[in-house]
Structures are given as C-alpha cells and as structure tokens.
Amino acid sequence: MKDDYKEYFDSDEANQDSKSDAKVILFLIVVAVIATTYWVSVQ
C-alpha cells in the first residue's frame, strides 16, 4: 500500500499522527466488537 498523504497533510509529522490515530481507533473498534460479542454470548 502506497502512502501518498503528502497532498492532504502539511507535514510528515501530521501524516504519522493520523496513521497512529487510525490504528488506535481500529484497535478500540476491535476491542468493542469482541466485548459486545462476549457480552451477548453470556446472556
């Protein structure tokens, strides 16, 4: 996957921050799905 984000962000630092934020959000979504699946299964 090619990282052509330079046209969207002012600096490489902003680009890295965005990637980091996306990874954190993805992780939280995965944890929420697992927790919801577990919660539903024990009902």
DAFEN-V551479 format. One record per residue. N is the residue number from 1. OMEGA is omega in radians with two decimals (* if undefined). Layout:
# DAFEN-V551479
n->{N N}
omega->{OMEGA OMEGA}
This chain:
# DAFEN-V551479
n->{1 2 3 4 5 6 7 8 9 10 11 12 13 14 15 16 17 18 19 20 21 22 23 24 25 26 27 28 29 30 31 32 33 34 35 36 37 38 39 40 41 42 43}
omega->{-3.08 -3.11 3.11 -3.11 -3.04 -3.14 -3.10 -3.07 -3.10 -3.07 3.07 3.12 3.09 3.10 -3.14 3.11 -3.14 3.11 -3.14 3.11 -3.13 3.13 3.13 3.14 3.11 3.12 3.14 3.10 3.13 3.12 3.14 3.12 3.12 -3.13 3.12 3.11 3.10 -3.11 3.13 -3.08 -3.12 3.12 *}
